[in-house]
């Protein structure tokens, strides 16, 4: 593949960072092993491991370390876990890139995980406080006195909510407000969601989604492909009731990303190390935190981008962001820019499906975006890809991917 221009982002940094391979799998330990099996990289070559996750299990608070040990890495290989809502694995990649760029590491495994089918459920705060106090009680009398204070409502469990701590607003409510603010209709959202599922099914049938590592689920069949892709019809989708703002909201189960188990892992190296080990890298990576900023930093425009991979939290969120990106008024009043950055053309946008059709395991989605962008660049003969994702707390992440010379 001949690059479209002589300019290459890879030559603009102090050290070139490349992605060698990336995989997706239901569980992180197996994902890590799957990445090693696919690349045959020796475990002792890996300098550092960093993973992202959102809903943490207390027993495995540093899930990166537990997965690394479970996958057979030495206990001398450091590992840590990051959390940044839906861009947790994006941040894991960015952290890995920073370690390599700073010269601290040559080889980093980055990724993320979410186990939505078995989220930790807590006792109520009153029950937790009573149980902790009971553990410190020294006499039988003290213990009986504490037990006598327990009331039936103490046993009500606390379920984890996909909501902002500071506002208590769920992401679905935010998406509904965003869609309303930008006048995104229910039909437009359903049409976009149908597009995502239809394109994902087409990519799956054509054998393009090759980053999935088969996994045997105990007591069930082996998972060999994405199992949430369900092309429907606008007629069927229109029958669903609003999921969050009732009865007049426009966000439904059909135009929202679905929650699923999932993990991702990515092998990052300095270019020199990858070539010395005999690997053919897939792409260069260049990280930052907002689309206009990453484009300006690279000296590129939206017209230079061949492949767009954006996280589809909700159809309304995607369509509202496209309207904002294509608005001079929004750029001037909310972004401090003189003019708009421009909206991505749909013919280049998420053409193998997205989170609406492939699912959204919170901590793992970012790596999927990056490896899909790399695969699409190779398949479609492009040079530059742009990935981006939104996250709770008004956060976002954008990263440029450049095809490695073929």
C-alpha positions as CSV (number, residue, x, y, z in Angstrom):
1,X,0.0,0.0,0.0
2,X,1.5,3.3,-1.1
3,X,0.9,6.1,1.4
4,X,-1.2,9.0,0.0
5,X,1.3,11.6,1.2
6,X,5.0,11.9,2.1
7,X,4.1,13.1,5.5
8,X,4.1,10.3,8.1
9,X,3.2,10.8,11.7
10,X,5.6,8.0,12.7
11,X,8.6,10.2,12.0
12,X,7.3,13.2,14.0
13,X,7.8,11.7,17.5
14,X,10.9,10.9,19.6
15,X,10.2,7.2,19.5
16,X,7.9,5.3,17.1
17,X,5.4,3.1,18.9
18,X,3.7,0.3,16.9
19,X,0.9,-2.2,17.5
20,X,1.9,-5.7,16.7
21,X,-1.4,-7.5,17.3
22,X,-4.7,-7.2,19.2
23,X,-7.4,-9.6,20.2
24,X,-10.8,-9.8,21.8
25,X,-12.1,-12.5,24.1
26,X,-14.7,-12.9,26.8
27,X,-12.2,-13.0,29.7
28,X,-9.0,-11.2,30.3
29,X,-6.7,-14.0,31.4
30,X,-7.6,-16.0,28.3
31,X,-7.3,-12.9,26.2
32,X,-3.8,-12.3,27.4
33,X,-2.9,-15.9,26.7
34,X,-4.6,-15.7,23.3
35,X,-2.5,-12.6,22.4
36,X,0.7,-14.5,23.4
37,X,-0.3,-17.6,21.4
38,X,-1.2,-15.5,18.3
39,X,2.1,-13.6,18.4
40,X,4.4,-16.2,20.0
41,X,6.0,-13.4,22.0
42,X,8.1,-14.7,24.9
43,X,6.7,-13.7,28.2
44,X,10.0,-12.5,29.5
45,X,10.2,-10.0,26.7
46,X,7.2,-8.0,28.0
47,X,8.3,-5.2,30.2
48,X,5.0,-4.0,31.5
49,X,1.2,-4.8,31.6
50,X,-1.6,-2.3,31.9
51,X,-5.3,-3.0,31.7
52,X,-8.5,-0.9,32.0
53,X,-11.7,-1.8,33.8
54,X,-14.7,0.0,35.2
55,X,-16.8,-2.1,37.6
56,X,-14.1,-3.5,39.8
57,X,-14.3,-6.6,41.9
58,X,-12.8,-6.1,45.3
59,X,-10.9,-9.4,45.3
60,X,-9.2,-8.5,42.0
61,X,-8.8,-4.8,42.3
62,X,-5.6,-4.9,40.3
63,X,-7.1,-7.2,37.6
64,X,-4.1,-6.6,35.3
65,X,-1.7,-8.2,37.8
66,X,-4.1,-11.2,38.4
67,X,-4.5,-11.8,34.7
68,X,-0.8,-11.5,34.1
69,X,0.0,-14.1,36.8
70,X,-2.8,-16.3,35.6
71,X,-1.4,-16.2,32.0
72,X,2.0,-17.3,33.2
73,X,3.9,-14.0,33.4
74,X,6.8,-13.7,35.9
75,X,5.9,-12.0,39.2
76,X,8.8,-9.7,38.3
77,X,6.8,-8.2,35.4
78,X,4.9,-5.2,36.8
79,X,1.2,-4.7,36.0
80,X,-1.4,-2.1,37.0
81,X,-5.0,-1.3,36.3
82,X,-6.5,2.0,35.2
83,X,-10.1,3.1,35.2
84,X,-11.5,6.0,33.1
85,X,-15.1,4.9,32.5
86,X,-15.7,3.8,28.9
87,X,-12.2,4.9,27.7
88,X,-10.4,2.8,30.3
89,X,-8.6,0.6,27.7
90,X,-7.9,3.7,25.6
91,X,-6.1,5.1,28.6
92,X,-4.3,1.7,29.1
93,X,-3.0,2.1,25.5
94,X,-2.0,5.7,26.1
95,X,-0.2,4.7,29.3
96,X,1.6,2.0,27.5
97,X,2.6,4.4,24.7
98,X,3.9,6.8,27.3
99,X,6.0,4.2,29.0
100,X,7.6,3.3,25.6
101,X,8.0,6.9,24.5
102,X,9.7,7.7,27.8
103,X,12.2,4.9,27.3
104,X,11.1,3.0,30.4
105,X,9.8,0.0,28.4
106,X,10.2,-1.5,24.9
107,X,7.3,-4.0,25.0
108,X,3.9,-3.4,26.7
109,X,0.7,-5.4,26.8
110,X,-2.3,-3.1,27.1
111,X,-6.0,-4.0,27.2
112,X,-9.2,-4.0,29.2
113,X,-11.9,-6.2,30.6
114,X,-15.5,-6.0,31.8
115,X,-17.6,-8.9,33.3
116,X,-21.1,-7.5,33.1
117,X,-22.8,-10.8,33.7
118,X,-21.4,-11.1,37.2
119,X,-21.0,-7.6,38.6
120,X,-20.3,-7.3,42.3
121,X,-23.4,-6.6,44.4
122,X,-22.9,-5.0,47.8
123,X,-24.8,-5.0,51.1
124,X,-26.4,-1.8,52.1
125,X,-24.2,0.8,53.9
126,X,-26.0,0.1,57.2
127,X,-25.4,-3.6,56.9
128,X,-21.7,-3.1,55.9
129,X,-21.2,-0.8,58.9
130,X,-22.9,-3.3,61.3
131,X,-20.8,-6.2,60.0
132,X,-17.5,-4.4,60.3
133,X,-18.4,-3.3,63.8
134,X,-19.5,-6.9,64.6
135,X,-16.1,-8.1,63.4
136,X,-14.4,-5.9,66.1
137,X,-16.8,-7.0,68.9
138,X,-14.9,-8.8,71.7
139,X,-17.7,-10.4,73.8
140,X,-20.8,-12.4,73.0
141,X,-22.9,-9.7,74.6
142,X,-21.5,-7.0,72.3
143,X,-22.1,-9.2,69.3
144,X,-25.7,-10.0,70.3
145,X,-26.4,-6.3,70.9
146,X,-25.2,-5.5,67.4
147,X,-27.1,-8.3,65.8
148,X,-30.3,-7.2,67.5
149,X,-30.0,-3.8,65.8
150,X,-30.2,-5.4,62.3
151,X,-33.4,-4.5,60.5
152,X,-35.0,-6.1,57.4
153,X,-34.2,-3.2,55.2
154,X,-30.5,-3.7,56.0
155,X,-30.6,-6.7,53.7
156,X,-31.6,-4.7,50.6
157,X,-28.7,-5.1,48.1
158,X,-26.9,-2.2,46.3
159,X,-26.7,-2.8,42.6
160,X,-24.0,-1.0,40.6
161,X,-25.6,1.7,38.5
162,X,-24.3,3.0,35.1
163,X,-24.6,6.5,36.5
164,X,-22.6,9.6,37.3
165,X,-21.6,9.7,41.0
166,X,-21.7,13.5,41.0
167,X,-25.1,13.8,39.3
168,X,-26.7,10.4,39.7
169,X,-27.7,10.6,36.0
170,X,-27.4,7.5,34.0
171,X,-25.7,7.6,30.6
172,X,-29.0,6.8,28.9
173,X,-30.6,9.9,30.4
174,X,-27.6,11.9,29.2
175,X,-28.0,10.5,25.7
176,X,-31.7,11.3,25.6
177,X,-30.9,14.9,26.6
178,X,-28.1,15.1,24.1
179,X,-30.4,13.8,21.3
180,X,-33.1,16.3,22.2
181,X,-30.6,19.2,22.3
182,X,-29.5,18.4,18.8
183,X,-32.9,17.5,17.5
184,X,-32.0,13.9,16.7
185,X,-35.3,12.1,16.1
186,X,-36.1,8.5,17.2
187,X,-36.2,7.5,13.5
188,X,-32.7,8.8,12.9
189,X,-31.4,6.9,15.9
190,X,-33.1,3.7,14.8
191,X,-31.8,4.1,11.3
192,X,-28.2,4.5,12.6
193,X,-28.5,1.5,14.9
194,X,-29.8,-0.6,12.1
195,X,-26.8,0.5,10.0
196,X,-24.4,-0.6,12.7
197,X,-26.0,-4.1,13.0
198,X,-26.2,-4.5,9.2
199,X,-22.6,-3.5,8.6
200,X,-21.4,-5.7,11.5
201,X,-23.3,-8.7,10.1
202,X,-21.8,-8.1,6.6
203,X,-18.2,-7.8,8.1
204,X,-18.7,-11.0,10.1
205,X,-20.0,-12.9,7.1
206,X,-17.0,-11.8,5.0
207,X,-14.6,-13.0,7.7
208,X,-13.3,-9.5,8.6
209,X,-13.7,-9.7,12.3
210,X,-10.7,-11.8,12.9
211,X,-9.6,-10.4,16.2
212,X,-11.9,-12.6,18.2
213,X,-10.2,-15.5,20.0
214,X,-12.4,-18.6,20.6
215,X,-13.3,-19.2,24.2
216,X,-15.0,-22.2,25.9
217,X,-17.6,-20.9,28.3
218,X,-18.0,-23.4,31.2
219,X,-21.2,-25.3,30.7
220,X,-22.0,-23.7,27.4
221,X,-20.8,-23.7,23.8
222,X,-17.5,-22.2,22.7
223,X,-17.8,-18.6,21.7
224,X,-16.2,-18.1,18.3
225,X,-17.7,-14.9,17.1
226,X,-19.6,-11.8,18.2
227,X,-23.0,-13.0,19.3
228,X,-24.9,-9.7,19.7
229,X,-25.2,-8.8,16.1
230,X,-28.9,-8.7,15.3
231,X,-30.1,-6.9,12.2
232,X,-33.8,-6.1,12.6
233,X,-36.1,-3.7,10.8
234,X,-37.2,-0.2,11.5
235,X,-40.7,-1.5,12.0
236,X,-39.7,-3.8,14.8
237,X,-37.4,-1.3,16.4
238,X,-40.1,1.3,16.4
239,X,-42.2,-0.9,18.7
240,X,-39.8,-0.6,21.6
241,X,-40.6,1.7,24.5
242,X,-38.2,4.5,25.7
243,X,-35.7,3.0,28.1
244,X,-34.8,6.0,30.2
245,X,-36.9,9.1,29.7
246,X,-40.5,7.8,29.8
247,X,-42.8,8.1,28.0
248,X,-41.4,10.6,25.5
249,X,-37.7,9.7,25.3
250,X,-36.1,8.5,22.1
251,X,-33.3,6.3,23.5
252,X,-34.4,2.6,23.5
253,X,-32.7,-0.8,23.9
254,X,-32.5,-1.0,20.1
255,X,-30.5,2.2,19.6
256,X,-28.2,1.8,22.6
257,X,-25.0,-0.2,22.9
258,X,-25.7,-3.4,24.9
259,X,-23.7,-4.5,27.9
260,X,-21.6,-7.6,27.5
261,X,-18.7,-9.5,28.9
262,X,-15.5,-8.9,27.0
263,X,-11.8,-8.4,27.2
264,X,-9.2,-7.1,24.8
265,X,-5.4,-7.2,24.7
266,X,-2.9,-5.4,22.5
267,X,0.8,-5.9,22.0
268,X,2.7,-2.5,21.8
269,X,6.4,-2.1,21.1
270,X,8.9,0.4,20.0
271,X,9.4,0.1,16.3
272,X,13.1,-0.9,16.8
273,X,12.2,-3.7,19.3
274,X,9.4,-5.1,17.0
275,X,11.7,-5.2,14.0
276,X,14.5,-6.7,16.1
277,X,12.2,-9.5,17.3
278,X,11.1,-10.2,13.7
279,X,7.6,-8.8,13.9
280,X,5.7,-7.0,11.1
281,X,3.8,-4.3,12.9
282,X,0.3,-3.4,12.0
283,X,0.2,0.3,12.6
284,X,1.8,3.3,14.3
285,X,-0.1,4.9,17.2
286,X,-0.3,8.6,18.2
287,X,-2.4,9.4,21.3
288,X,-4.2,12.5,22.5
289,X,-7.6,13.5,24.0
290,X,-9.8,15.2,21.5
291,X,-10.4,15.0,17.8
292,X,-9.5,18.6,16.8
293,X,-6.4,18.5,19.0
294,X,-5.1,15.3,17.6
295,X,-5.6,16.5,14.1
296,X,-4.0,19.8,14.7
297,X,-1.0,18.2,16.5
298,X,-0.5,15.9,13.5
299,X,-1.1,18.6,10.9
300,X,-4.0,16.7,9.4
301,X,-7.6,17.5,8.6
302,X,-10.7,15.3,8.5
303,X,-10.2,14.9,4.8
304,X,-6.9,13.2,5.4
305,X,-8.5,10.4,7.5
306,X,-9.3,7.2,5.6
307,X,-10.9,5.2,8.5
308,X,-13.0,6.4,11.4
309,X,-13.8,4.1,14.4
310,X,-15.8,5.9,17.0
311,X,-17.4,4.3,20.1
312,X,-21.2,4.0,19.6
313,X,-22.5,4.3,23.2
314,X,-25.9,5.4,21.8
315,X,-27.1,6.2,18.3
316,X,-28.2,9.6,19.5
317,X,-24.8,10.3,21.0
318,X,-23.1,9.6,17.7
319,X,-25.5,11.6,15.6
320,X,-25.4,14.6,18.0
321,X,-21.6,14.6,18.0
322,X,-21.6,14.6,14.2
323,X,-23.9,17.6,14.2
324,X,-21.7,19.4,16.7
325,X,-18.5,18.6,14.7
326,X,-20.1,20.0,11.6
327,X,-21.3,23.2,13.3
328,X,-19.3,26.5,13.2
329,X,-21.6,27.9,15.9
330,X,-20.8,25.0,18.2
331,X,-17.1,25.3,17.5
332,X,-17.1,29.0,18.3
333,X,-19.3,28.9,21.3
334,X,-18.3,25.7,23.0
335,X,-14.8,24.8,21.8
336,X,-13.1,28.1,21.4
337,X,-12.4,27.5,17.8
338,X,-12.9,29.8,14.8
339,X,-14.4,27.1,12.6
340,X,-15.8,23.5,12.7
341,X,-13.6,20.5,12.4
342,X,-16.2,18.8,10.2
343,X,-18.2,15.5,10.5
344,X,-16.8,12.2,9.4
345,X,-18.3,10.9,6.1
346,X,-20.4,7.9,6.8
347,X,-18.8,5.9,4.0
348,X,-15.6,5.8,6.1
349,X,-17.3,5.6,9.5
350,X,-17.6,2.3,11.5
351,X,-18.1,0.3,8.4
352,X,-17.6,-3.0,10.2
353,X,-20.2,-2.2,12.8
354,X,-19.6,-0.7,16.3
355,X,-20.6,-0.9,19.9
356,X,-24.3,-0.8,19.1
357,X,-23.9,-4.2,17.2
358,X,-20.7,-5.7,18.7
359,X,-21.4,-4.8,22.3
360,X,-19.8,-2.5,24.8
361,X,-17.8,-4.2,27.6
362,X,-16.8,-0.9,29.2
363,X,-13.1,-1.4,29.9
364,X,-12.3,-3.3,26.7
365,X,-13.9,-1.2,23.9
366,X,-11.0,1.2,23.3
367,X,-8.6,-1.6,22.1
368,X,-11.2,-3.0,19.8
369,X,-11.5,0.4,18.1
370,X,-7.7,0.7,17.6
371,X,-7.2,-2.8,16.2
372,X,-10.3,-2.6,14.0
373,X,-8.9,0.7,12.6
374,X,-5.6,-1.0,11.8
375,X,-7.3,-3.9,10.1
376,X,-9.5,-1.6,8.1
377,X,-6.5,0.5,6.9
378,X,-4.8,-2.6,5.7
379,X,-7.9,-4.0,4.0
380,X,-9.0,-0.7,2.4
381,X,-5.6,0.6,1.5
382,X,-5.7,3.7,3.6
383,X,-3.0,5.5,5.6
384,X,-4.6,7.3,8.5
385,X,-7.3,6.2,10.9
386,X,-9.0,8.1,13.7
387,X,-10.5,6.5,16.8
388,X,-12.5,8.3,19.4
389,X,-14.7,7.5,22.4
390,X,-16.8,9.3,25.0
391,X,-16.7,8.5,28.7
392,X,-18.6,9.4,31.9
393,X,-17.7,12.7,33.5
394,X,-17.6,14.6,30.3
395,X,-14.4,12.9,29.2
396,X,-13.2,11.8,25.8
397,X,-10.3,10.2,24.0
398,X,-9.0,10.4,20.4
399,X,-6.1,8.6,18.8
400,X,-4.5,8.5,15.4
401,X,-3.6,5.2,13.8
402,X,-1.3,5.1,10.8
403,X,-0.8,2.0,8.6
404,X,2.6,0.5,9.0
405,X,4.4,0.5,5.6
406,X,3.5,-2.7,3.8
